[in-house]
Amino acid sequence: MPEGIAAILQVVRAMRSHLQHPSVQRHACAMLANHAINMNNIVLVVECGVVQAIAKSMDSHVASAEVQSHGCFALHKFVLGGHHRDEIVQISAMEIVRQALAAHLGNDDVQTPCQVLLSAMT
């Protein structure tokens, strides 16, 4: 297993086990976004179920600006990899992003990453 993938699997497990805790979700999304910067790992990261875990996190914590912001940023990083646009559309992540935009109208920390992600998807 490539270096770092075991850690990502642990983060995804933590996201699933602690779905009710927005602080866990926020930190996990931020960590995953930072890890996605290493494009060599992006395919392996996505195969670990990261996109689904982020979408579930965002859907479960619509009221948390931090989860929405970090989640959109992470999804955007995966779109930049170029291989996962269809998967993001398939799991209805764009609807979740639209929910985030509506729930945080006055919050630029949410609006900006969500708009960037939507732009990258079109």
Short mmCIF file of the C-alpha atoms (twelve columns), coordinates in Angstrom:
data_MODEL
# 
_entry.id   MODEL 
# 
loop_
_atom_site.group_PDB 
_atom_site.id 
_atom_site.type_symbol 
_atom_site.label_atom_id 
_atom_site.label_alt_id 
_atom_site.label_comp_id 
_atom_site.label_asym_id 
_atom_site.label_seq_id 
_atom_site.Cartn_x 
_atom_site.Cartn_y 
_atom_site.Cartn_z 
_atom_site.pdbx_PDB_model_num 
ATOM 1   C CA . MET A 1   0.000   0.000  0.000   1 
ATOM 2   C CA . PRO A 2   1.493   3.396  -0.972  1 
ATOM 3   C CA . GLU A 3   2.633   5.656  1.821   1 
ATOM 4   C CA . GLY A 4   -0.148  7.806  3.213   1 
ATOM 5   C CA . ILE A 5   -3.022  5.659  1.955   1 
ATOM 6   C CA . ALA A 6   -3.332  3.820  5.281   1 
ATOM 7   C CA . ALA A 7   -3.757  7.179  7.004   1 
ATOM 8   C CA . ILE A 8   -6.448  8.181  4.527   1 
ATOM 9   C CA . LEU A 9   -8.296  4.941  5.166   1 
ATOM 10  C CA . GLN A 10  -8.201  5.750  8.886   1 
ATOM 11  C CA . VAL A 11  -9.587  9.232  8.236   1 
ATOM 12  C CA . VAL A 12  -12.439 7.832  6.129   1 
ATOM 13  C CA . ARG A 13  -13.201 5.289  8.885   1 
ATOM 14  C CA . ALA A 14  -13.205 8.084  11.460  1 
ATOM 15  C CA . MET A 15  -15.567 10.130 9.291   1 
ATOM 16  C CA . ARG A 16  -17.955 7.185  9.088   1 
ATOM 17  C CA . SER A 17  -17.681 6.300  12.790  1 
ATOM 18  C CA . HIS A 18  -18.053 9.885  14.017  1 
ATOM 19  C CA . LEU A 19  -20.493 11.270 11.481  1 
ATOM 20  C CA . GLN A 20  -22.434 13.062 14.232  1 
ATOM 21  C CA . HIS A 21  -19.384 15.171 15.233  1 
ATOM 22  C CA . PRO A 22  -18.893 18.228 13.002  1 
ATOM 23  C CA . SER A 23  -15.426 18.926 14.414  1 
ATOM 24  C CA . VAL A 24  -14.214 15.477 13.285  1 
ATOM 25  C CA . GLN A 25  -15.778 16.029 9.865   1 
ATOM 26  C CA . ARG A 26  -14.257 19.497 9.464   1 
ATOM 27  C CA . HIS A 27  -10.752 18.354 10.313  1 
ATOM 28  C CA . ALA A 28  -11.079 15.232 8.167   1 
ATOM 29  C CA . CYS A 29  -12.209 17.225 5.114   1 
ATOM 30  C CA . ALA A 30  -9.325  19.660 5.583   1 
ATOM 31  C CA . MET A 31  -6.817  16.823 5.866   1 
ATOM 32  C CA . LEU A 32  -8.190  15.115 2.771   1 
ATOM 33  C CA . ALA A 33  -8.033  18.341 0.760   1 
ATOM 34  C CA . ASN A 34  -4.414  18.822 1.760   1 
ATOM 35  C CA . HIS A 35  -3.561  15.245 0.862   1 
ATOM 36  C CA . ALA A 36  -5.257  15.575 -2.535  1 
ATOM 37  C CA . ILE A 37  -2.670  18.183 -3.503  1 
ATOM 38  C CA . ASN A 38  -0.324  15.246 -4.135  1 
ATOM 39  C CA . MET A 39  -1.798  14.287 -7.499  1 
ATOM 40  C CA . ASN A 40  0.106   10.987 -7.504  1 
ATOM 41  C CA . ASN A 41  -2.214  9.770  -4.770  1 
ATOM 42  C CA . ILE A 42  -5.493  11.179 -6.035  1 
ATOM 43  C CA . VAL A 43  -6.725  8.013  -7.773  1 
ATOM 44  C CA . LEU A 44  -5.913  5.850  -4.764  1 
ATOM 45  C CA . VAL A 45  -7.482  8.361  -2.398  1 
ATOM 46  C CA . VAL A 46  -10.738 8.397  -4.325  1 
ATOM 47  C CA . GLU A 47  -10.794 4.603  -4.480  1 
ATOM 48  C CA . CYS A 48  -10.779 4.630  -0.664  1 
ATOM 49  C CA . GLY A 49  -14.299 6.143  -0.676  1 
ATOM 50  C CA . VAL A 50  -13.206 9.667  0.115   1 
ATOM 51  C CA . VAL A 51  -15.630 11.450 -2.211  1 
ATOM 52  C CA . GLN A 52  -18.601 9.620  -0.725  1 
ATOM 53  C CA . ALA A 53  -17.375 10.289 2.825   1 
ATOM 54  C CA . ILE A 54  -17.023 14.014 2.134   1 
ATOM 55  C CA . ALA A 55  -20.462 14.224 0.521   1 
ATOM 56  C CA . LYS A 56  -22.041 12.358 3.453   1 
ATOM 57  C CA . SER A 57  -20.278 14.679 5.887   1 
ATOM 58  C CA . MET A 58  -21.518 17.776 4.088   1 
ATOM 59  C CA . ASP A 59  -25.044 16.396 3.829   1 
ATOM 60  C CA . SER A 60  -25.089 15.563 7.544   1 
ATOM 61  C CA . HIS A 61  -23.780 18.965 8.671   1 
ATOM 62  C CA . VAL A 62  -25.415 21.529 6.408   1 
ATOM 63  C CA . ALA A 63  -25.490 24.052 9.274   1 
ATOM 64  C CA . SER A 64  -21.716 23.842 9.831   1 
ATOM 65  C CA . ALA A 65  -19.956 26.451 7.727   1 
ATOM 66  C CA . GLU A 66  -16.591 24.849 8.442   1 
ATOM 67  C CA . VAL A 67  -17.667 21.403 7.225   1 
ATOM 68  C CA . GLN A 68  -19.181 22.935 4.090   1 
ATOM 69  C CA . SER A 69  -16.137 25.069 3.347   1 
ATOM 70  C CA . HIS A 70  -13.577 22.300 3.863   1 
ATOM 71  C CA . GLY A 71  -15.775 19.751 2.103   1 
ATOM 72  C CA . CYS A 72  -16.136 21.902 -1.021  1 
ATOM 73  C CA . PHE A 73  -12.425 22.649 -1.014  1 
ATOM 74  C CA . ALA A 74  -11.637 18.934 -0.811  1 
ATOM 75  C CA . LEU A 75  -14.071 18.007 -3.583  1 
ATOM 76  C CA . HIS A 76  -12.576 20.730 -5.753  1 
ATOM 77  C CA . LYS A 77  -9.125  19.220 -5.294  1 
ATOM 78  C CA . PHE A 78  -10.450 15.895 -6.557  1 
ATOM 79  C CA . VAL A 79  -12.077 17.568 -9.575  1 
ATOM 80  C CA . LEU A 80  -8.730  19.174 -10.387 1 
ATOM 81  C CA . GLY A 81  -7.323  15.670 -10.659 1 
ATOM 82  C CA . GLY A 82  -9.564  15.335 -13.696 1 
ATOM 83  C CA . HIS A 83  -10.709 11.770 -13.145 1 
ATOM 84  C CA . HIS A 84  -13.524 12.061 -10.637 1 
ATOM 85  C CA . ARG A 85  -16.001 14.558 -12.035 1 
ATOM 86  C CA . ASP A 86  -18.450 11.789 -13.001 1 
ATOM 87  C CA . GLU A 87  -18.257 10.193 -9.561  1 
ATOM 88  C CA . ILE A 88  -18.986 13.518 -7.882  1 
ATOM 89  C CA . VAL A 89  -22.009 14.048 -10.121 1 
ATOM 90  C CA . GLN A 90  -23.156 10.446 -9.666  1 
ATOM 91  C CA . ILE A 91  -23.332 10.702 -5.875  1 
ATOM 92  C CA . SER A 92  -25.357 13.937 -6.112  1 
ATOM 93  C CA . ALA A 93  -22.627 16.026 -4.516  1 
ATOM 94  C CA . MET A 94  -23.648 19.034 -6.589  1 
ATOM 95  C CA . GLU A 95  -27.041 19.084 -4.888  1 
ATOM 96  C CA . ILE A 96  -25.262 19.007 -1.529  1 
ATOM 97  C CA . VAL A 97  -23.098 21.947 -2.654  1 
ATOM 98  C CA . ARG A 98  -26.218 23.880 -3.659  1 
ATOM 99  C CA . GLN A 99  -27.646 23.202 -0.177  1 
ATOM 100 C CA . ALA A 100 -24.478 24.634 1.346   1 
ATOM 101 C CA . LEU A 101 -24.749 27.752 -0.782  1 
ATOM 102 C CA . ALA A 102 -28.360 28.293 0.261   1 
ATOM 103 C CA . ALA A 103 -27.678 27.633 3.947   1 
ATOM 104 C CA . HIS A 104 -24.724 30.054 4.125   1 
ATOM 105 C CA . LEU A 105 -25.722 32.954 1.884   1 
ATOM 106 C CA . GLY A 106 -23.717 35.603 3.712   1 
ATOM 107 C CA . ASN A 107 -20.629 33.522 4.419   1 
ATOM 108 C CA . ASP A 108 -17.809 34.014 1.921   1 
ATOM 109 C CA . ASP A 109 -15.848 31.166 3.524   1 
ATOM 110 C CA . VAL A 110 -18.560 28.822 2.228   1 
ATOM 111 C CA . GLN A 111 -19.680 30.690 -0.873  1 
ATOM 112 C CA . THR A 112 -16.227 30.934 -2.452  1 
ATOM 113 C CA . PRO A 113 -15.180 27.247 -2.356  1 
ATOM 114 C CA . CYS A 114 -18.685 26.155 -3.350  1 
ATOM 115 C CA . GLN A 115 -18.761 28.512 -6.336  1 
ATOM 116 C CA . VAL A 116 -15.254 27.445 -7.381  1 
ATOM 117 C CA . LEU A 117 -16.316 23.799 -7.254  1 
ATOM 118 C CA . LEU A 118 -19.482 24.445 -9.254  1 
ATOM 119 C CA . SER A 119 -17.475 26.364 -11.862 1 
ATOM 120 C CA . ALA A 120 -14.982 23.519 -12.153 1 
ATOM 121 C CA . MET A 121 -17.814 21.046 -12.667 1 
ATOM 122 C CA . THR A 122 -19.328 22.905 -15.629 1 
# 
